[in-house]
Amino acid sequence: MDLALYDSEFGYYARAAQRSGRAGDFFTSVDVGPVFGELLEVQLAEMSRILSSRFVIPNFDLLEAGAGNGRLSADILRAARTRDPGFYESIRLHLVDASAEARRAHAGTLGDLAGRLASSGPVLPEAFEGALIANELLDAMPVHQVVMREDGLREVYVAAAGVAQPFQGCDRRAESPAPQLNTRLTTDDGRLTTDDCRLTTVEGPLSTPALAEYLERLGVTLEPGWRVEINLRAVDWVRDAARRLRRGFIILIDYGHDARELYSPSHSTGTLTTFVKHRSGGPEGSPDSPAWLQQPGDQDITAHVDFTSVRAAAEAEGLTTFGFLDQTYFLMGLLADLPNPQSAIRNPQFKTLMMPGGLGSTHKVLILGKDVGAPALRGCSFRMRVT
């Protein structure tokens, strides 16, 4: 999953500055239009006021992790320049994305807003004071997939067809733009050579005891045959972000569930899936040749987020949880602060963001804070509910 999405030469995200939108493979809240950024600006401006009322902070660090080409931050900055010029002038923008193609697009996307850009890089700044936003980042972090068998928990590995060992590497010197399933294959040390480069899955012992410990910590008991994903990378990432945050807030927006729902019969086939031209491959199909294993580098691969573990990791680093709620209720809490709320309600963009069964309910919002007291945030003012 890491190679298929982020390999510097063949990775799905590495090869393009933007993958979402009508011409892309999936649709995000940013693709709906600027109203999403305009509503987020309401919350960020309030967070800035909260910080400045408690501390002397000359600048407000605004970080967007998984920023893509920077469209969301551009929408936020435009709204701030119009509605909250003092807040706008205080912003130091940091755009973070693993893709060099996306980073090269940042200045062009921001245009006349580029004066607010303080940094553009692949990792979070060493320290910051303000707010971090991550919209649909955690779901694209590589996961482990495990399956419960009668004799215990097993991990799912990728292997070359006909080879009963995990896949180690591929000779990608072919002329094709992405790794294909029928190109010549070798292990990193050159021991295996085959013209049959079809990929399949094999089960084996757990690669790390952290996987079993993860489920034990949640009190999760999997039934034989259940197949689930464990995102150790997301937990490590939020811990790292919490340590880098001196004081301020973190807003995480993604599709996922609390652990009780994610590791339950309703998701017992797993959530690992793909998106190509707005169609999901789904977790269904042959277990040894699932959709996510086909055409690596040419499709998005994603899995639902375990917000229980993400929240616990943040709180273990000293952060406070201010809210965990559906995107619908988060945006409703911010609506009243727009210049013309009634006009916004009639806006088709707003209706799309709120749609039950769509972006409004599938996407959850987790709001965290550090050394900011106990403020009542606008985004948590409408209803604290997760569906």
C-alpha positions in Angstrom: 0.0 0.0 0.0 2.9 2.3 0.8 4.6 1.6 -2.5 1.4 1.7 -4.5 0.4 5.1 -3.1 3.7 6.9 -2.3 6.6 5.4 -4.3 8.4 8.4 -5.7 8.3 7.1 -9.2 5.2 4.9 -9.5 3.1 5.9 -6.5 -0.5 6.9 -7.2 -0.3 10.2 -5.2 3.4 10.9 -6.2 2.6 11.1 -9.9 -0.1 13.8 -9.8 -0.8 17.1 -8.0 -4.5 16.3 -7.7 -6.4 13.0 -7.8 -9.9 14.1 -6.7 -12.7 16.0 -8.4 -15.0 15.2 -11.4 -12.0 14.3 -13.6 -10.4 12.3 -10.8 -11.1 9.1 -9.0 -13.0 10.3 -5.9 -14.8 13.3 -4.5 -13.9 15.2 -1.3 -15.5 18.1 0.5 -13.0 20.4 -1.1 -14.2 19.4 -4.5 -17.7 20.5 -3.6 -16.7 24.1 -3.8 -15.2 27.0 -1.6 -18.0 26.8 1.0 -16.2 24.1 2.9 -13.1 26.2 3.3 -15.3 29.2 4.2 -17.0 27.3 7.0 -13.6 26.0 8.3 -12.4 29.6 8.4 -15.1 30.4 10.9 -13.8 27.8 13.3 -10.1 28.7 12.7 -10.7 32.4 13.3 -12.4 31.5 16.6 -9.4 29.3 17.5 -7.1 32.2 16.8 -9.1 34.5 19.0 -9.0 32.0 21.8 -5.2 31.7 21.6 -4.6 35.5 21.4 -6.9 36.0 24.4 -4.6 33.8 26.5 -1.2 34.4 25.1 0.8 36.9 23.2 1.1 35.2 19.8 2.2 37.4 16.9 1.5 34.7 14.3 -1.0 31.9 13.9 0.5 28.8 12.3 -2.0 27.2 10.0 -0.9 23.7 9.0 -2.7 21.6 6.4 -1.4 18.0 6.3 -2.1 16.0 3.2 -2.7 19.3 1.5 -2.6 18.1 -2.1 -2.2 21.1 -4.3 -3.4 23.5 -1.6 -7.0 24.2 -2.7 -8.5 23.9 0.8 -6.0 26.3 2.3 -6.6 28.7 -0.6 -10.4 28.7 0.1 -9.7 29.3 3.8 -7.3 32.2 3.2 -9.7 33.9 0.7 -12.5 33.7 3.3 -10.2 35.1 6.0 -9.0 38.0 3.8 -12.6 39.0 3.2 -14.2 38.4 6.7 -11.3 38.5 9.2 -8.5 40.7 7.8 -6.7 40.7 11.2 -6.7 36.9 11.4 -5.6 36.7 7.7 -2.5 38.9 8.4 -1.6 36.7 11.4 -1.6 33.5 9.4 1.6 31.7 8.6 0.6 28.9 6.3 2.4 25.5 6.2 1.4 23.1 3.5 2.5 19.5 4.0 2.2 16.7 1.4 4.3 13.7 0.5 3.9 14.3 -3.2 6.6 16.5 -4.9 4.1 17.1 -7.7 1.6 18.5 -5.2 4.2 20.6 -3.5 5.2 22.1 -6.8 1.6 23.2 -7.4 1.3 25.1 -4.0 2.4 28.6 -5.1 0.3 28.4 -8.3 -2.8 27.3 -6.4 -2.5 30.1 -3.8 -1.8 32.8 -6.4 -2.1 36.2 -4.8 -2.4 34.5 -1.4 1.1 33.1 -1.6 2.5 35.8 0.7 0.9 33.8 3.6 2.9 30.7 2.7 5.7 30.1 5.2 6.7 26.6 4.2 5.8 23.8 1.8 7.3 20.4 2.6 6.8 16.6 3.0 6.7 16.6 6.8 5.3 18.7 9.6 7.3 21.6 11.0 9.4 20.9 14.1 7.1 23.0 16.2 4.0 25.1 15.6 1.5 27.2 17.5 -2.0 27.6 16.0 -4.0 24.9 14.2 -3.4 21.8 12.2 -6.0 20.5 9.7 -6.0 17.1 8.1 -8.9 16.4 5.7 -9.0 12.8 4.4 -5.3 12.1 5.3 -5.5 9.3 7.8 -7.6 7.0 5.6 -4.8 7.0 3.0 -2.1 5.9 5.4 -0.8 2.3 4.8 -2.5 -0.3 6.9 -1.9 -3.8 8.1 -4.6 -6.3 7.2 -5.2 -9.2 9.6 -7.6 -12.2 9.6 -8.7 -14.3 12.5 -8.4 -18.1 12.0 -9.2 -21.0 14.2 -5.6 -21.2 15.4 -5.2 -17.4 15.9 -4.6 -14.1 14.3 -2.8 -14.1 10.9 -1.5 -11.2 8.8 -2.2 -10.8 5.1 0.8 -10.3 2.9 1.4 -9.6 -0.8 3.2 -12.2 -2.8 4.0 -13.0 -6.4 1.5 -15.6 -7.8 2.9 -19.1 -7.2 5.4 -18.0 -4.6 4.6 -18.8 -1.0 6.4 -15.9 0.5 5.7 -12.2 0.9 6.5 -10.0 -2.0 9.9 -8.3 -1.6 10.4 -6.1 -4.6 9.9 -5.7 -8.3 12.2 -4.8 -11.2 10.4 -1.7 -12.4 12.7 -0.7 -15.3 10.1 -1.5 -17.9 8.9 1.3 -20.1 5.4 1.3 -18.7 4.3 4.3 -16.6 3.3 2.2 -13.6 4.1 -1.3 -12.4 2.0 -3.8 -14.3 0.9 -7.3 -13.3 2.7 -9.1 -16.1 6.2 -7.5 -16.1 9.4 -9.2 -15.0 9.8 -9.6 -11.3 12.8 -10.0 -9.0 13.4 -9.9 -5.3 15.6 -7.1 -4.0 18.6 -9.6 -3.9 17.8 -11.0 -7.3 17.0 -14.5 -6.2 13.6 -14.7 -7.8 13.0 -14.1 -11.5 9.6 -14.8 -13.2 7.7 -13.6 -16.2 4.5 -14.1 -14.2 4.2 -11.0 -12.1 0.6 -11.4 -11.0 0.2 -10.5 -7.4 -1.8 -12.4 -4.8 -2.1 -12.6 -1.0 -0.7 -15.1 1.5 -1.3 -15.4 5.2 1.5 -15.6 7.7 2.6 -14.7 11.3 2.1 -11.2 12.5 4.9 -8.9 11.3 4.8 -7.1 14.7 3.3 -7.9 18.1 1.9 -4.3 18.0 -1.0 -5.6 15.9 -2.3 -8.0 18.5 -1.6 -5.5 21.2 -3.7 -2.9 19.3 -6.7 -5.1 19.4 -6.2 -6.1 23.0 -5.9 -2.5 24.0 -9.3 -1.9 22.5 -10.9 -5.0 24.0 -11.7 -6.3 20.5 -12.4 -10.0 20.0 -12.5 -11.0 16.4 -14.5 -14.1 15.3 -12.9 -16.7 13.0 -13.1 -15.4 9.4 -13.2 -11.7 10.3 -10.8 -9.6 8.3 -9.9 -6.1 9.5 -7.4 -3.4 9.0 -5.1 -1.8 11.7 -3.6 1.6 11.0 -0.4 1.8 13.1 0.8 4.7 11.0 -2.2 6.9 11.9 -1.6 6.4 15.6 2.1 7.2 15.2 1.3 10.3 13.1 -1.1 11.8 15.6 1.4 11.2 18.4 4.1 13.0 16.4 1.7 15.9 15.6 0.7 16.3 19.2 4.3 16.5 20.3 5.1 19.2 17.7 2.1 21.3 18.7 3.2 23.8 21.3 -0.3 25.0 21.9 -3.4 25.2 19.8 -5.8 22.8 18.0 -5.9 19.8 15.7 -8.9 19.2 13.4 -9.1 15.7 11.8 -11.8 15.1 9.2 -12.1 11.6 7.7 -14.4 8.7 7.1 -14.3 6.1 9.8 -15.9 5.0 13.1 -15.2 4.4 16.7 -13.5 1.1 17.3 -16.6 -0.6 18.6 -18.3 0.0 15.2 -15.3 -0.6 13.0 -14.4 -3.9 14.6 -17.9 -5.4 14.5 -19.9 -7.8 12.4 -21.0 -5.0 10.1 -17.3 -4.5 8.9 -16.1 -8.1 9.3 -14.9 -8.3 5.7 -12.7 -5.2 6.2 -12.9 -1.7 4.8 -9.8 -1.7 2.5 -11.0 -0.6 -0.9 -10.1 1.3 -4.0 -11.5 4.2 -6.0 -11.2 4.5 -9.8 -13.3 7.0 -11.7 -15.6 7.4 -8.6 -16.3 3.7 -8.4 -15.3 1.7 -5.3 -13.8 -1.7 -5.7 -15.3 -2.7 -2.3 -13.8 -5.4 0.0 -15.7 -8.1 -1.8 -14.2 -10.5 -4.4 -11.7 -13.3 -4.2 -9.6 -12.9 -1.0 -6.4 -13.9 -2.9 -7.0 -11.3 -5.6 -8.9 -8.3 -4.1 -9.5 -5.0 -5.9 -6.8 -3.2 -4.0 -4.1 -5.6 -5.3 -4.9 -4.8 -9.0 -3.1 -2.2 -11.0 -0.9 -0.8 -8.2 -0.1 2.9 -8.7 -3.1 3.5 -10.9 -5.9 3.6 -8.3 -6.5 5.0 -4.8 -6.4 2.6 -1.9 -8.1 3.5 1.4 -9.4 2.1 4.6 -11.7 3.5 7.3 -10.2 5.3 10.3 -10.3 3.9 13.9 -11.0 7.2 15.7 -11.0 5.6 19.1 -7.3 4.7 18.8 -6.4 8.1 17.2 -8.1 10.0 20.0 -6.5 7.8 22.7 -3.0 8.4 21.1 -3.6 12.2 21.1 -4.9 12.3 24.7 -1.9 10.2 25.8 0.3 13.1 24.5 -1.6 15.7 26.6 -4.3 16.8 24.1 -7.9 17.3 25.1 -10.8 16.2 23.0 -13.3 19.0 22.4 -15.6 17.1 20.0 -16.2 14.0 17.9 -19.1 14.4 15.6 -20.5 14.0 12.1 -19.4 16.6 9.6 -23.1 17.6 9.3 -23.3 18.8 12.9 -19.9 20.4 12.8 -20.8 22.5 9.8 -24.2 23.4 11.2 -22.5 24.8 14.3 -20.4 27.1 12.0 -23.2 28.2 9.7 -24.6 31.0 11.9 -21.3 33.0 11.6 -21.4 33.2 7.8 -22.5 36.7 6.5 -25.7 35.2 5.0 -26.6 31.9 6.6 -29.9 31.5 4.8 -28.2 31.9 1.4 -25.6 29.3 2.4 -28.4 26.8 3.3 -29.9 27.2 -0.1 -26.4 26.7 -1.8 -26.2 23.3 -3.5 -22.6 23.1 -2.3 -23.8 23.3 1.3 -26.5 20.7 0.8 -23.9 18.3 -0.7 -21.6 18.7 2.3 -24.6 17.9 4.6 -26.1 15.0 2.7 -27.1 12.1 4.9 -25.4 8.9 3.8 -22.9 11.1 1.9 -20.2 13.5 3.1 -22.3 14.7 6.0 -22.6 11.4 7.8 -19.7 9.3 6.5 -17.2 11.9 7.4 -16.4 12.5 11.1 -14.7 15.4 12.7 -12.3 15.0 15.7 -11.3 18.3 17.4 -8.4 18.3 19.8 -6.6 21.0 21.7 -3.4 21.6 23.8 -2.9 24.2 26.5 -6.0 26.2 25.3 -8.3 25.9 28.4 -11.8 24.6 28.0 -13.5 26.9 25.3 -16.9 26.2 23.9 -16.2 25.9 20.2 -18.6 27.0 17.5 -18.1 23.7 15.6 -19.3 21.8 18.6 -22.3 24.0 19.3 -25.1 22.5 17.2 -25.2 18.8 18.2 -22.5 16.4 19.4 -23.6 13.3 17.5 -22.0 10.4 15.5 -24.2 8.3 13.3 
